[in-house]
Amino acid sequence: MTISTTKPAGASALGSTVSSTDARPAHAGRLGLVQGTALYIASVLGTGILVLPGLAATAAGPASMVSVLAVFFLSIPLAGTFAALASRYPDPGGVASYVRRALGQTWARMAGYWFFFGVAAGAPVVAMLGAEYVVAIVGADHGTVIWVALAIFVPPLVFNYFGLRVSGVVQLVLTGALLFVVIGVVAVAFPAANPANFEPFLPNGWGGVGTAISLFVWAFAGWEIGTHISGEFRNPRRVIPIATGIALVVVGAAYLVLQYVTVAVLGESAGTGQVPLLDLVSGSALGIGPVFVAVIAAIVALGVLNVYLGAFAKLGASLGRDGDLPRWLARGVESGGVPRRSLSVVAVLCAIYFVLMVGQGLTLTPFILIHTSSMVAIYALGMIAAVRLLERWTPGWWMAVVSVVLTFGLLVLAGTNLLVPAALAALAVLVAVAKRREAKRGEAKRGRPTRGTPTPPPTAPRKRAA
């Protein structure tokens, strides 16, 4: 089994909805605490560190530190709930399987649509992140970033079209390199920190903090990774909660320190640049620093998109197999199959989002917010399902209850960005209605009474003539 780890937010969740690998019994797994912890860190710490500090600073100024802390504390019960689900209900289907088991097929279909159409808005963002860093370090005209982003899209599309995959080990190495870059950037930039840059602390009010919180959902998504690989752990009941706890501390500390340094060093200009990590190291004595950061950013973006596009293609094929999307998309849904038709649809969908992004002047924030609001909607359903599935009054159940409240709070913060998930939810309901009508017509054609049709009274037996 190839375990995909580097992601934009939601990529691991996407993989969980489409995986067809059978969960192994706990004793057959191979992942221990060290490997499991590394996997969780790699799954959560994604490309957000390339751009989120600057975007959050634009939205909330120095108060963006509050948004990091808020999402970190939100992640504690959320990650704990997923750890409880993964250790008690090992199922490679992940969030969608829990939603289907607890709430039914229509709600599971909503989750599938939110993944396929809503979370997909993040794919062009990933390409743009890598392109921004490449263009900045090369010194090319900023207009070329569009072509560089398109060029970054090509290799993952080709790889997935021919069924090639980047191994889980390579993905872990790439994310480890990105974490190393964060540590290096913080170490180099920290001496230039100026406490005066934290005044005024709340320049855009609490509304700006709410926007920054919605942005940082991108950074802290991915805790559901354990729900579809729980069978790979030697002792999931023990290892998954510990690995989750360690990853929470590492990821939270990385984003918190990076946000502090971004505001303290760059001040009011923190949100003006497209490449905040390069801005932080550009003035350092390490001449190779900016080049190293840009190269890692581009490579990680390629790795993320390879996982991203492959997961979406499999998801689209599975939705076609289940009749939730046109059935001709189902080809390649089987284990080991290559869903080329679905991949073509994914390419078109990403192209649409990319064109819209170009039309808005390459502004990333709206597309990140569509992505994160879709993820929050999925998490809200997942937490409701957890409340129904986990044993009452246990620590996992209590964390699920708290997470329901917190995720609904995030839905409120998402505001108008929920229009896309709401439209997709309405589409899922319309598909459910259409399927029921089709089923009734099929029963009627076969001569079987449909629900609500009165059964004719039995006829009296004829008397046999003497």
N, C-alpha and C positions, 0 to 999 in steps of 0.2 A: 504493500500500500504506500503510495506517495503522499506524504503529508505536506500540504501547501501551507506556508506560514507567513510570509511577508504579505502585506495587504494594504489597500486602502480600507477604511473602516467598512466592515460588512463582508469582505472577501471570504473570511473564514466562515462566516455565517452562510454565505452562498454555497460554499462547498458542503456545508452540513445538510443543506436541503436537497442536494442532488446525489450525495454519495450512495453508492449501492453496495459498498463493502459491508459484509456481515460483521457485526460486533463480535469480538472474541471474548471468551470467558476471562475473568480477571487473572487467572493463573497463567494464561497463555500469552499475556502481554509482555512487551520488552522494555517499555519506557520506565525508567526509574525517576527519582526525585530531580536529579541534575538535568537529565534530558527533558523531563516534563516542564521544569521551570524555564529552561531555555526556550522551549516551544511556546509557552504562554507569553513570555516577554516578546518573542519574535512576532507572535500573532497580534499583539495589541500595539506595540511600538512600530508604527508604520510611517508612511510618507508625510503624516501631519506635521512632523517636526520641521519639515522643509519650508512651510509657509504659515502654519497656524499662529506662531508667536507674533508675526507681523500683522496678520488679519485681526487677531484678538486685540492687539494694541490699538489698531485703528478704531475698533468698535467700542472699546471701554477704557483706553488709556492705561495708566498704572493699575486701575481697578481690575484689569484683566487677570491679575494675580488671584483675585477673589473667584473668578470664573474657573480657574484651574482647580482651586481647592474645592469648589462646589461640585464639579464633575468628578473629582477624585473621591469625595465622600459619597456621592451617588453610586460610584462604581463598587463600593464595598459590599452593600447588600445585593447589588446586581450580580457581581462576580460570585458572591457566596451562594446565591440561588442557583446559578448555572453549575457551580461545583456540586451542590447537593443533587441536582438533577442528573448530572453526569455520573456521579458515584452510585446513585440508587437506581437509575433507569438507563443503563447503557444501550443507546440506540443511535446508529449512525445517521438517522434522519434528522437529528438535531431539533431546532426550534419548531420547524414545520410539523415534525412527528408529534411533538408534545401538544401543539395547537390542535392538530387533527384528533388526537386521542381525547383531549379534554373538552374541545369546543365544537368539533365537527368539520366537515369538508369545506364548507363555504368560508369559514374563518381561515382555514389552512390555505385556501385559494387566494384570499386577500394577502396573506403573508408572501405567497409566491409572486403575486403581481407586484407587491411593494419591492421585493428583491429585484425582479427582472426589469421593471420599468422605472422605479423610483431610485433605488440604490445605484442603478446604471448611470445616473447623472454624475457620479464620481469618477467614471472612467476617463473622460476628457480632462478632468482636473489633474489626474495623475500624470497624464502625458504633458500637460502644460507645466507642471512642477518641474519635471526633468528638463523640459525645453528651456524654461526660464534660467536655470542654472547653467546650462550649456551655453546659451547665447550670452549670458553675463560674463562668463569667464573667457569666451572667445573674443568678446568685444564687438560682435556683429550688431547690425541695426536691429532694433527691437521688433520690427515688422517681420523678421525672419523666424520669430519664435513660433509662428503658425506652422511653417513648413517643417521646422525641427520637431514639433509635437506630432505632426502627421508621420514623420519618419520614425519616431519612437513607437508609433502604433503598428508599423508594418511587420517587424520581426515577431512580436507575439501573435499576430494574426496568422502569419505563415506557420509558426511553430504549432499552433493549435489546429490549423487546417490539416496538417500532416500527422497530428496526434502526438507531437513531441511535448515533453514536460521537463521543467526544471526541477531537479530533485529537491527533496526536503532539506538535505544537508546544505545544498547551495543556497537555498532560501535563508536558512539559519545563518550562514556565513555572511550573506549580504546584509541582513538586519543587524548582525553583530558589528559589522563595519560601520553601519549608520549610527549605532549606539556609541561606538568609539569616536566617531566624528563629533557627536554631541558633547562627549566628555572633553575632547580636545578643544572645541570651540569655547566651551565654558571656561576652561582653564586659561586659554589665551586672552579672552575678552574680560574676565572678571576684574583684573587690576584697573581697568578703565571705567568701572562702575561709578556713577555719580548719584548719590542719594537725592540731590536736588531735582533729578528728573522725575521724581514721584509726586511732584506738585504741579498742578492740582491733581489729587488722587482720583477724583470722579468727574472727569470733564464732560462726559456724555450722559450722566445720570445712571440710574439703575437699569434703564432700558438698554443701554449699551452693554451692561454686564450680562443681561439676559441674552442678547445676541451673541456675545462671546461664549456663553455657556452652550448655546446651540451649536456653535462652531466646534467647540472642543469635544462634542460627542464623537466627532470623526476620530479624535485622538484616542479616546478611551473605549471604543467599540472593539469587540473581538473576544470577550470573555466566554462566549458560547463555544469556543474551539473545543473544549473538553467534552461537549455533549456528543460529538460524532467521532471522537477517537478514544473514548473511555476504555474500550476494549483493548487498546494498545498499552495500557498501563499494567504493571505487574500487580499493584495493589491500589486500585482506584480510590477506595474508601479512605485511604491514608494519604496517598501521594497527591491527588487532585486538589484537596483543600490547602495543603501546605504549599504546593507549587503556585496556586492562585494567590495566596497571601504574599509570597515573596515577589511575584510579578507585580502585584498591586503597588508594593513599596517602591520597586525599581522604576516602574513606568511613571508613577506619580512624582517621584523625586526628579526624574529626568525632565518632565514637562515643567514642573514648578521652578527648578533652577534655571532652565532655559528661558522661561518667561521673565523671570527676575532680571537675568542678564540682558535680555533684549530691551526691556524698558530702561534699566539702569544705565546702559551704555549708549543706546541710540536715542533715548528721550523722545521728543515729539516726532522725530524722523523714523521711529520704529515701524510705523505702518506705511511709510511712503515707498519703500523699496519692494521689489518683487522677490528678492532673494535674501531674506534676513540673515541666514547663516553666513553668507558671503560678506554681508555688510559688517558682521561682527568680527570676522577675521581679516578683513581687507587691510586694516591698519596695523596688523601684527608684523613681527619680524620674520615670521615663517612664510617665506615667499611661496613655498609649495602648498601652503594651507588652502587657499582658495581653489587651486587646481584640484587638489585631493577631494575637497568637499563637492565640487561640481561633478567630478567623475563618479563618485559614489552615488550622488543624487540621480544621475542619469541611469546608472546600472540598476539601482534599486527600483526606479520607475519602470524599467523594462521587465524586471522580475515580477513586480506587482501586477503589471498588465498581463503577463503570461498566465498568472493564476486567475486574475480577474476575468479575462475573456473566456478561458476554459471553463470556469465555474458557471458563468452566465450561459454559455452554450449548452452545457449539460442541463442546467435548470430549464432553459427553454424547451429542450427535447423532452424532459420529463413532464412539463406542462402540456406539451402536445400529446404525449402518450396518454395522459389522463383526460384529454378532451377539454382542458382549460384554455388551450391555444389550438390553432389549426393542427390537425393530426399529421399533416405532412412534415411537421417539424420533428416528429418523434424519431426519425431515422438516426441511429447512432446513440440512442439513449442507453442501450445495453452496456454492461460492464466491459470496458475495453474498446467500445465503439467510439467513432469520431463523428460528432454531430455537426457536420458541415453545413447543413441547411440552417440549423439554429444559429450557428456561428455567423452565417451571412446576415441573418436578421439582427444579431447583436451588433455587427459592424455598421449596419444601416442606422440602428438606434443610436449608437455612439456618434455616428456622423451627424445625425440631427442635433444632438446635444452640442456637438462641437460647433456646428454652424450657428446655433443660437448663442453660444458663448462668444464667438467672433462678432456676431451682430451686436452684442452688448459691450464691445470694446475689451474683450478678454477678461472680464470681471469674474473672478472665481467664486466670490461669496454666495451669490444666489444658488449656484449649482451644488456647492457644499451644503447649503442649508436644505435643499431638496433631498439630497443624499441622507443627511443626518435626521431629518424629520421622518423619512421613510424608515430609517433604522429604529428610531424611537417608537414608531407605531408598531413595528415588529416586536421590539422588546416588550412593549406594553402587553401585547397578546401573549407573549411567552411567559411573562410574569403572572398573568391571570391564569394561564394553564398550569403554572407551577403551584399556585394556591390550591387548585383543584386536585393536583396529582400528589403533592407531597403530604406526608402524614401531619395532621394538625398538631399544633403546639410544639413542634420540633423547631430547633434553631433555623433549619432551612426554610420551613414554612413561614416563620416570622420574618425572615429576610425577604421572602417573596411578597409578603403583605406590605412591608415597607417599600419594596421596589415598585409595587403597583402604584402607590401614592406618588413616589418620586418620578416615575416615568410619565404619569399623567400630568405632573407639574411641568415636565419637559415638553409635553404636547401643547400645553398652554403657551409656553414660551415660544414654541415654533410658529404660532400665529398663522399668518397667511401662507406660510410655507407648507402647511398641511393641505392645501388645495389639491396638490398632486396626489398624495395618499388617499384623500377623500374621494377623488374622482376614480381612482383605481379600486377602492372599496366598493363604490357603486357599480363599477363594471363587474366585479366578482359576484355581487348579488344578482345582477341581470343575467350573468351566465348560469347561476344556480336556478333561476326561474326558467330560463330557456331549457335547461337540462330536464327539469321536472316535467315541463310540457312535452318535450320530446319523448320522455319515458312513458307518459300517459298515452300519447298517440301510438307508441309502439305496442303497449298493452292492448289498446283498443283494436289495432290491426290483427293482433294474434287471437282476438276473441276472448281475452281475459277481462273480467270486470275491473274497472279502475276504481281507485279509492273514491268513495262518495257516491258510487253508482249502486242503486238498490239491487239486491240479488233477487232474481225472479223466484216465485214460490215453486216448490217441487210439484211435479205433475203426479196425479194419482195413478197407480199401476192399473193397467187394463185387466179385466177379467178374462181368463182363458175360456174360450167356448167349449161347451161340453162335447 
